Amino acid sequence: MEKSKKSHCYTFKSVYKMKRLYLLFIILLSNVLLACTQTNETLEKRIKNGTLTYKECNELISHGRVEEAVFSLHNFILRFEESECCDVNDYQDAVLQISNYYNKTGDVFESHKYLDNAMQYIDKHIKDPKSKFYHCYNDGFVPILWLELGKLEILINDYITAKSYFQRLQMACDYNNFSGILYIEVLHNMAIAYLRENNLLLAKLYIEEARDLYENAIEKAPGFAALYSCLGDTYVACGHFEDAICEYKMAIWLDSLNI
């Protein structure tokens, strides 16, 4: 009889503990759901108000909300140009991202507009001691927007303007002793501009220098597929088609999804 009472008591305590745990779980889950709902409501309001950070814009893209991200990036750019409220690299990346979006949708002129407006802003403020760009430029900042603008100028057949952007970027790289992939890409695209103008002599000089630098870069980073693809492009421009095919095959073997 006593054993029966004890077992009944233990059962009652166990049930009571389970109920308490279940209740605590329900309360915790409710609080989490409420917090998520409030966060989503806040996010939606900030999207409408155009006050998202660059990182939050990227998160929208990762969730497939591209149009809202483009709208938010546009507002982010405007906010920066009004008050320079964030990092200059975030500004530059935001401009590149929205420009690439329009370029991929076939709207080259809208893509060009964002890059051109940003470059005008940078050119205007880079000599202003109150601007963030003034301090960044003196610390070795290299505006990669020049490269993308030059590429777009090639697309719309304005080779003279394209070369002017590449030359400015080349001088910035030389001034800051910058000789990485960006510098090689500048030479590569400068060669493309000369090729389109049928200036084969200068095109060959840039292509050969870019080729040598690509080969050196591959020795340092042999697993970087994009380098093999770019080296293949330089071989094509030089007329070395068999070498180009070898490099393209290597690039595909390394990264078949993105080449």
C-alpha positions in Angstrom: 0.0 0.0 0.0 2.8 2.4 0.9 4.7 1.5 -2.3 1.5 2.3 -4.3 1.2 5.7 -2.6 4.9 6.5 -3.3 4.6 5.6 -6.9 1.5 7.6 -7.2 3.3 10.6 -5.6 6.3 10.2 -8.0 3.9 10.0 -11.0 2.1 13.2 -9.9 5.4 15.0 -9.4 6.6 13.9 -12.9 3.4 15.0 -14.6 3.6 18.3 -12.7 7.2 18.9 -13.8 6.3 18.0 -17.4 3.4 20.4 -17.4 5.7 23.2 -16.0 8.3 22.5 -18.7 5.7 22.4 -21.4 4.3 25.8 -20.2 7.7 27.3 -20.1 8.4 26.1 -23.6 5.1 27.6 -24.8 5.9 30.9 -23.2 9.4 30.9 -24.7 8.1 30.0 -28.1 5.5 32.8 -27.9 8.2 35.3 -27.0 10.4 34.2 -29.9 7.5 34.4 -32.4 6.6 37.8 -31.0 10.1 39.1 -31.3 10.4 37.8 -34.9 7.1 39.4 -35.8 8.2 42.7 -34.3 11.6 42.5 -36.1 9.8 41.8 -39.5 7.5 44.7 -38.9 10.4 46.9 -38.1 12.3 45.6 -41.2 9.3 46.3 -43.5 8.9 49.8 -42.1 12.6 50.5 -42.7 12.4 49.1 -46.2 9.6 51.5 -46.9 11.4 54.4 -45.2 14.6 53.5 -47.1 16.8 53.3 -44.0 18.4 49.8 -44.4 22.1 49.3 -44.0 24.2 47.9 -46.8 24.4 44.5 -44.9 20.7 44.4 -44.6 20.3 45.1 -48.3 22.5 42.1 -49.0 20.4 39.9 -46.7 17.3 40.9 -48.8 19.1 39.7 -51.9 20.0 36.4 -50.2 16.3 35.9 -49.5 15.3 36.5 -53.1 13.8 39.9 -52.5 15.8 41.6 -55.2 13.5 44.4 -56.2 13.2 45.5 -52.6 17.0 45.2 -52.2 17.5 47.4 -55.3 15.1 50.0 -53.9 16.9 49.9 -50.5 20.4 50.1 -52.1 19.2 53.2 -54.1 18.1 54.9 -50.8 21.3 53.8 -49.1 23.4 55.5 -51.8 21.3 58.7 -51.5 21.7 58.7 -47.7 25.5 58.3 -48.0 25.8 61.2 -50.5 23.7 63.4 -48.2 25.7 62.8 -45.0 28.5 60.2 -45.6 26.9 58.2 -42.8 28.8 54.9 -43.3 31.9 53.3 -44.7 33.1 54.4 -48.1 33.7 50.8 -49.2 30.0 50.0 -48.4 29.0 52.9 -50.6 31.2 51.8 -53.4 30.0 48.2 -53.1 26.3 49.3 -53.1 26.9 51.3 -56.3 28.6 48.3 -57.9 25.8 46.0 -56.8 23.0 48.1 -58.1 24.9 48.8 -61.3 25.5 45.1 -61.9 21.8 44.4 -61.4 20.8 46.8 -64.2 23.6 45.5 -66.4 22.4 41.9 -66.0 18.8 43.0 -66.8 20.1 44.6 -70.0 19.7 48.2 -68.9 23.3 49.3 -69.6 22.5 53.0 -69.5 20.8 52.8 -66.1 23.8 50.8 -64.9 26.2 53.4 -66.3 24.1 56.2 -64.7 24.7 54.9 -61.2 28.5 54.4 -61.7 28.9 57.8 -63.4 26.9 59.6 -60.6 29.0 57.9 -58.0 32.3 58.8 -59.7 31.2 62.4 -60.0 30.5 62.4 -56.3 33.9 60.9 -55.5 35.7 63.3 -57.8 34.0 66.2 -56.2 34.7 65.1 -52.6 38.1 63.5 -52.9 39.8 66.8 -52.4 37.5 68.0 -49.6 39.2 67.5 -46.2 35.8 67.1 -44.6 34.9 64.1 -46.7 35.7 60.5 -45.9 37.0 60.0 -49.4 39.7 62.6 -48.8 41.2 60.6 -46.0 40.6 57.2 -47.7 42.4 58.4 -50.9 45.4 59.5 -48.9 45.4 56.2 -47.1 45.6 54.3 -50.5 42.0 54.0 -51.5 41.6 52.9 -55.1 38.1 53.5 -56.6 37.3 50.3 -58.5 34.3 52.1 -60.0 36.6 53.4 -62.7 37.1 49.8 -63.8 33.4 49.1 -64.1 32.7 52.4 -65.8 35.5 51.6 -68.3 33.9 48.2 -69.1 30.5 49.8 -69.7 32.1 52.4 -71.9 33.5 49.5 -74.0 29.9 48.0 -74.2 28.5 51.3 -75.6 31.5 51.7 -78.0 33.1 54.7 -76.3 36.6 53.5 -76.3 38.3 56.9 -75.6 36.3 57.4 -72.4 36.9 53.8 -71.4 40.7 54.2 -71.7 40.6 57.4 -69.7 39.0 55.5 -66.8 41.5 52.6 -67.1 44.4 55.1 -67.2 43.2 56.9 -64.0 42.9 53.6 -62.2 46.3 52.5 -63.5 47.8 55.7 -62.1 46.0 55.2 -58.8 47.4 51.6 -58.6 50.9 52.8 -59.5 50.7 55.6 -56.9 49.7 53.2 -54.1 52.1 50.4 -55.3 49.1 48.2 -55.9 49.9 45.3 -58.2 47.2 42.8 -57.5 44.4 41.3 -59.6 42.7 44.7 -60.0 45.9 46.0 -61.7 46.1 43.1 -64.1 42.4 43.5 -64.9 43.0 47.2 -65.8 45.7 46.2 -68.2 43.5 43.5 -69.7 40.6 45.8 -70.3 42.9 48.5 -71.6 44.0 46.0 -74.2 40.4 45.2 -75.1 39.7 48.9 -75.7 42.7 49.2 -78.0 41.7 46.0 -79.8 38.2 47.4 -80.4 39.8 50.5 -81.9 42.0 48.3 -84.1 45.1 49.7 -82.5 46.8 46.3 -82.5 50.3 47.5 -81.6 49.3 49.1 -78.2 46.7 46.3 -77.7 49.5 43.8 -78.0 51.7 45.6 -75.5 49.0 45.7 -72.8 47.9 42.1 -73.6 51.4 40.8 -73.2 52.0 42.6 -69.9 48.6 41.4 -68.6 49.4 37.8 -69.7 52.7 37.9 -67.9 51.1 39.2 -64.8 48.3 36.6 -65.0 50.9 33.8 -65.3 52.7 35.2 -62.2 49.4 35.4 -60.3 48.5 31.8 -61.2 51.8 30.7 -59.7 50.9 32.4 -56.4 47.2 31.3 -56.5 46.9 28.2 -58.6 43.4 27.3 -57.4 41.8 30.6 -58.5 39.7 29.6 -61.6 39.0 33.2 -62.8 42.7 33.7 -63.4 42.9 30.8 -65.9 39.8 32.2 -67.7 41.3 35.7 -67.9 44.7 34.2 -69.1 42.7 32.3 -71.7 41.3 35.6 -72.9 44.7 37.1 -73.3 45.9 34.1 -75.3 42.9 34.5 -77.6 43.8 38.2 -78.1 47.4 37.2 -78.9 46.2 34.5 -81.4 47.4 31.6 -79.3 44.2 29.6 -79.5 45.5 26.2 -78.3 47.0 27.8 -75.2 43.7 29.6 -74.6 41.7 26.3 -74.8 44.0 24.7 -72.2 43.5 27.6 -69.8 39.7 27.6 -70.3 39.6 23.8 -69.6 41.6 24.4 -66.4 39.2 27.1 -65.4 36.1 24.9 -66.0 37.7 22.0 -64.2 38.3 24.2 -61.1 34.9 25.9 -61.1 32.4 24.7 -63.7 29.5 26.5 -62.1 30.8 30.0 -62.3 33.0 30.0 -65.4 
